[in-house]
């Protein structure tokens, strides 16, 4: 494939940049930050979302019948890339919607996908539990089928954005006698159901708050409790007991896109941009051959992250079989981000430890806050250890490791 963007795609990039420079004002940015904290979405950010939706940029490559743009995946990549760099906003239908497109009934697609694109329906991901984080085969949250409804009991943890979500993409065990991945199902559960409780868990990025551009700089995540929550059986996505395949496909699709690769390489861009600036410290570091070699090495790895993402997008766009590629990205990119964070901390020395609010902090402390969130990327959406196993078994056809 050709890894270069066409003239038309570069023109689209310029159009998106001009749009964001005009419309993503300081007021919009402030309301977006407040909304992410769970303080509600103000009129300025809502108007911004409406304008973006009119252009169908939220889901440029999604089917037009659901409100998408019907465009190609590479153009969506360009739009996503510019949006995330400038705003921190991720495009597409969010968590859950890609899996609904793949496994949902016609009624579910009509109910959820248009609203997800418009930001009227927001899913959070209900996977991790206190006893099982990345090993989802250990899920204990139960959903018992009683007539035409399910009764859910259990708990989820590290449920990011639950405070803003309208629904939870819930993985639960519908067969109490099943083991490991068998007997798991996905339910699309409204967050306002009686018996469902959201409790905040404040992160290390809460005080002081992480500056814009921090990777995994969320101030809050959540735990969610289900105390005999009743939902209609129509909330089931896919087959009962087929939740592992639904989740695996959904996670693979969720790992593909500009923002996923950007959260691993923006720190490379940040250090290069800072080194290009003026200052005594920048001047001395720019002339240090060891610094130059290390930055070049990290930049090369960042390009590999981009090319791996482009490969996955090309496979998806051409209708190819997309199996292990997302898992491979989920190994290389997070581990690259950890290596880069460590390298930057060595380059900047004690300045790398100064967080937002410190008078001598570099770039509002973004490099220090990146240290706090660096290893999170190796765990979220599947640990790199689990992803290596996926690549070995699905991509290379190797047998399951002996235990």
C-alpha positions in Angstrom: 0.0 0.0 0.0 1.0 3.7 -0.4 1.6 5.2 3.1 1.5 8.7 1.7 -1.6 10.8 1.9 -3.2 12.0 -1.4 -3.4 15.7 -2.4 -7.2 15.5 -1.6 -6.5 14.1 1.8 -4.0 16.7 2.6 -6.5 19.4 1.5 -9.0 17.8 3.9 -6.4 18.1 6.7 -6.0 21.8 6.0 -9.7 22.3 6.0 -10.1 20.5 9.4 -7.2 22.6 10.9 -8.8 25.8 9.7 -12.2 24.8 11.1 -10.7 23.9 14.5 -8.7 27.1 14.7 -12.0 29.1 14.2 -14.5 27.0 16.1 -12.7 25.3 19.0 -12.4 28.5 21.0 -11.2 28.8 24.6 -14.8 28.8 25.8 -15.5 25.6 23.9 -12.3 24.0 25.4 -13.3 25.0 28.9 -16.8 23.6 28.6 -15.3 20.4 27.1 -13.0 20.0 30.0 -15.9 20.6 32.5 -18.1 18.1 30.6 -15.4 15.4 30.8 -15.2 15.9 34.5 -18.9 15.2 34.8 -20.0 18.8 35.4 -22.4 18.8 32.4 -22.0 19.9 28.8 -22.4 23.7 28.3 -24.0 25.4 25.3 -20.8 26.3 23.5 -19.5 22.7 23.4 -22.9 21.4 22.4 -23.1 23.9 19.5 -19.6 22.8 18.5 -20.7 19.2 18.5 -23.7 20.1 16.4 -21.6 21.9 13.8 -19.2 18.9 13.5 -22.1 16.5 13.2 -23.5 18.6 10.3 -20.3 18.0 8.5 -20.5 14.2 9.4 -16.9 14.4 10.6 -17.7 12.4 13.8 -18.0 9.2 11.7 -16.9 10.1 8.2 -16.4 6.4 7.1 -19.6 5.1 8.8 -22.7 4.2 6.8 -24.9 7.2 5.8 -28.1 5.5 6.9 -26.9 5.9 10.5 -25.6 9.5 10.2 -22.1 8.7 9.0 -20.4 10.3 6.0 -20.1 7.2 3.9 -16.5 8.2 3.2 -13.3 6.1 3.2 -11.3 5.1 6.3 -8.1 7.0 5.4 -10.0 10.3 5.2 -11.5 9.5 8.6 -8.0 8.9 9.9 -7.0 12.4 8.8 -10.0 14.0 10.5 -9.4 12.0 13.7 -5.7 12.9 13.8 -6.3 16.6 13.5 -9.2 16.6 16.0 -7.3 14.7 18.7 -4.2 16.8 18.4 -6.0 20.0 18.7 -8.9 19.1 21.1 -8.3 15.8 22.7 -11.7 14.7 21.4 -12.1 11.2 19.9 -14.3 10.8 16.9 -16.4 7.9 15.8 -19.3 6.4 17.8 -17.2 5.7 20.8 -16.9 2.5 22.8 -19.5 0.0 21.9 -20.8 1.4 18.6 -18.4 -0.5 16.3 -19.4 -3.8 17.9 -23.1 -2.9 17.5 -22.5 -2.3 13.8 -20.9 -5.7 13.6 -23.2 -7.8 15.9 -26.4 -5.8 16.5 -29.8 -6.5 15.3 -31.4 -4.0 12.8 -33.4 -2.5 15.7 -30.3 -2.1 17.9 -28.3 -0.4 15.1 -31.1 2.1 14.6 -31.5 2.6 18.3 -27.9 3.2 19.2 -25.6 4.1 16.3 -27.2 7.4 15.1 -27.3 8.6 18.7 -23.7 7.5 19.4 -22.5 9.4 16.4 -24.3 12.6 17.5 -23.0 12.2 21.1 -26.5 11.8 22.3 -25.7 8.2 23.4 -22.4 7.6 25.2 -21.2 4.2 26.1 -18.7 3.4 28.9 -16.9 0.0 28.9 -18.0 -2.4 31.7 -15.3 -5.0 31.6 -12.8 -4.8 34.5 -13.8 -6.1 37.9 -12.0 -6.0 41.3 -10.9 -9.6 40.8 -10.1 -9.5 37.1 -8.6 -6.5 35.3 -7.2 -7.5 31.9 -8.0 -11.2 32.3 -11.6 -11.0 31.3 -12.1 -14.7 31.5 -12.4 -14.2 35.3 -15.5 -12.1 35.1 -18.0 -12.8 37.9 -20.7 -10.1 37.3 -23.8 -12.1 36.6 -26.9 -11.6 34.5 -29.7 -14.2 35.2 -32.3 -14.6 32.5 -35.9 -14.5 33.9 -38.5 -14.6 31.2 -38.0 -11.6 28.9 -35.5 -9.8 31.1 -32.1 -10.1 32.7 -31.3 -9.4 36.4 -27.8 -8.2 36.9 -25.7 -8.4 40.1 -22.1 -7.6 40.5 -19.5 -4.8 40.2 -17.2 -3.2 37.7 -14.2 -1.1 38.3 -12.0 1.5 36.4 -15.1 2.4 34.4 -13.8 5.5 32.8 -16.4 8.1 31.7 -19.2 6.3 33.5 -20.2 9.7 35.0 -21.0 11.0 31.5 -22.4 7.9 29.9 -25.9 7.1 29.0 -25.2 3.3 28.7 -22.6 0.8 29.7 -21.3 -1.9 27.3 -21.5 -4.6 30.0 -19.7 -7.9 29.9 -21.3 -10.4 32.3 -21.6 -14.1 32.9 -25.0 -15.4 31.8 -24.1 -19.1 32.4 -23.2 -19.5 36.1 -21.7 -22.9 35.5 -19.4 -21.8 32.7 -15.6 -21.2 33.0 -13.2 -18.8 31.4 -14.5 -17.2 28.2 -17.5 -19.5 27.8 -20.8 -18.3 29.1 -20.0 -14.5 28.8 -22.5 -12.1 27.2 -22.7 -8.4 26.3 -25.6 -6.3 27.5 -26.3 -2.7 26.5 -27.5 -1.3 29.8 -28.9 2.2 30.4 -27.1 4.0 33.2 -30.3 5.3 34.7 -31.7 1.9 35.7 -32.8 1.4 39.3 -30.1 -0.4 41.3 -27.2 0.9 39.2 -24.8 3.1 41.2 -21.7 5.0 40.0 -19.0 5.9 42.5 -16.0 8.0 41.6 -12.4 6.9 41.9 -10.0 9.9 41.8 -6.7 9.2 40.0 -3.2 10.5 40.6 -3.8 13.1 37.9 -6.5 14.8 40.0 -4.3 17.0 42.2 -2.8 18.9 40.5 -4.9 18.3 37.4 -3.0 17.1 34.3 -2.5 19.7 31.5 -4.0 19.3 28.1 -2.1 16.8 26.0 -1.3 14.4 28.9 -1.7 10.8 27.9 -4.1 9.1 30.3 -4.5 12.4 32.2 -8.1 11.6 33.4 -8.8 13.0 36.8 -11.4 10.4 37.5 -12.5 6.9 36.8 -15.3 5.0 38.5 -16.6 1.8 40.0 -20.1 0.7 39.1 -22.4 -1.5 41.2 -25.4 -3.6 40.0 -27.9 -4.5 42.7 -30.5 -6.6 41.0 -30.7 -4.3 38.0 -33.4 -5.5 35.6 -33.1 -4.9 31.9 -35.1 -6.2 28.9 -33.7 -9.2 27.1 -33.5 -7.0 24.0 -30.4 -5.4 25.6 -28.4 -8.6 24.6 -25.9 -7.9 21.9 -25.1 -10.9 19.8 -25.8 -14.4 21.0 -26.1 -15.3 24.7 -22.8 -16.9 25.7 -21.1 -15.3 22.7 -19.9 -12.2 24.5 -16.2 -13.0 24.2 -16.3 -12.9 20.4 -18.3 -9.7 20.5 -15.9 -8.0 22.9 -12.8 -9.3 21.1 -14.0 -7.9 17.8 -15.1 -4.7 19.4 -11.8 -4.2 21.1 -9.9 -4.9 17.9 -11.9 -2.3 16.1 -11.5 0.2 19.0 -7.7 -0.2 18.9 -7.6 1.0 15.3 -7.6 4.8 14.6 -5.6 7.9 14.8 -6.2 8.7 18.4 -5.0 5.3 19.5 -1.7 5.8 17.8 -1.5 9.4 18.9 -1.7 8.7 22.6 1.5 6.7 22.2 3.4 9.2 20.0 2.3 12.7 21.1 5.0 12.7 23.7 7.6 12.3 20.9 6.1 15.2 19.1 6.0 17.2 22.4 9.7 16.8 23.2 10.7 17.6 19.6 8.5 20.7 19.5 9.9 21.8 22.9 13.5 21.2 21.7 12.9 23.4 18.7 12.0 26.3 21.1 14.3 29.0 22.4 16.0 28.7 25.8 19.3 27.9 27.4 18.2 24.4 28.3 16.9 23.7 24.8 20.1 25.1 23.2 22.3 22.8 25.3 20.2 19.7 24.8 20.0 20.2 21.0 23.7 20.1 20.7 24.1 16.9 22.8 24.7 14.0 20.4 23.3 11.4 22.8 20.1 13.4 23.1 19.8 13.7 19.3 20.4 10.0 18.8 17.8 9.0 21.4 15.2 11.5 20.0 15.8 10.2 16.5 15.4 6.6 17.7 12.1 7.3 19.4 10.8 9.3 16.4 11.6 6.2 14.2 9.6 4.0 16.6 6.7 6.5 16.5 6.6 6.2 12.7 6.4 2.4 13.1 3.3 3.1 15.3 1.8 5.2 12.6 2.5 2.6 9.8 1.0 -0.2 11.9 -2.2 1.8 12.3 -2.3 2.6 8.6 -1.9 -1.1 7.8 -4.9 -2.0 10.0 -6.9 0.8 8.4 -6.0 -0.5 4.9 -7.1 -4.0 5.8 -10.4 -2.8 7.2 -11.1 -0.5 4.3 -10.4 -3.2 1.7 -12.6 -5.7 3.5 -9.7 -7.9 4.5 -9.6 -10.3 7.5 -8.7 -8.2 10.5 -7.6 -10.5 13.2 -4.4 -10.0 15.2 -3.3 -6.6 13.8 -5.0 -4.6 16.5 -3.4 -6.7 19.2 0.1 -6.2 17.6 -0.5 -2.4 17.7 -1.6 -2.7 21.3 1.8 -4.3 22.1 4.2 -2.1 20.2 2.6 1.4 20.7 2.2 1.3 24.5 5.6 -0.2 25.1 7.0 2.5 22.8 5.3 5.2 24.9 6.8 3.8 28.1 10.3 3.8 26.5 9.8 7.4 25.2 8.6 8.6 28.6 11.6 7.1 30.3 14.0 8.6 27.7 12.4 12.1 28.1 12.7 11.9 31.9 16.4 11.1 31.5 16.9 14.0 29.0 15.1 16.6 31.1 16.5 15.4 34.4 14.9 16.9 37.5 12.7 19.1 35.3 10.8 16.0 34.2 9.4 15.7 37.7 7.8 19.1 37.9 4.1 18.9 37.6 1.5 21.5 36.6 1.6 24.5 39.0 5.4 24.4 39.6 7.0 27.7 38.6 9.8 25.8 36.7 7.6 23.2 35.1 8.3 22.6 31.4 5.2 22.8 29.1 2.9 23.1 32.1 4.3 19.8 33.5 3.0 17.6 30.7 6.2 15.5 30.8 5.8 14.9 34.5 2.2 14.0 34.2 3.0 11.6 31.3 5.2 9.7 33.7 2.3 9.1 36.0 0.1 7.7 33.2 2.8 5.9 31.1 2.3 2.3 32.3 -1.5 2.6 32.2 -1.4 2.3 28.4 0.2 -1.2 28.7 -2.9 -2.4 30.7 -6.0 -0.5 29.3 -8.0 -2.3 26.7 -6.0 -5.5 27.2 -2.6 -5.9 28.7 0.4 -6.3 26.4 1.0 -9.8 27.9 -2.5 -10.9 26.8 -2.1 -9.1 23.4 1.2 -11.0 22.8 -0.7 -14.2 23.4 -3.3 -13.1 20.9 -0.7 -12.4 18.3 1.0 -15.7 18.9 -2.1 -17.8 18.7 -4.2 -16.0 16.2 -1.5 -14.4 14.0 1.2 -17.0 14.1 -0.9 -20.1 14.8 1.1 -21.1 17.8 -0.3 -23.4 20.5 -1.6 -22.0 23.8 1.1 -21.7 26.4 1.3 -24.5 28.9 0.4 -23.7 32.5 
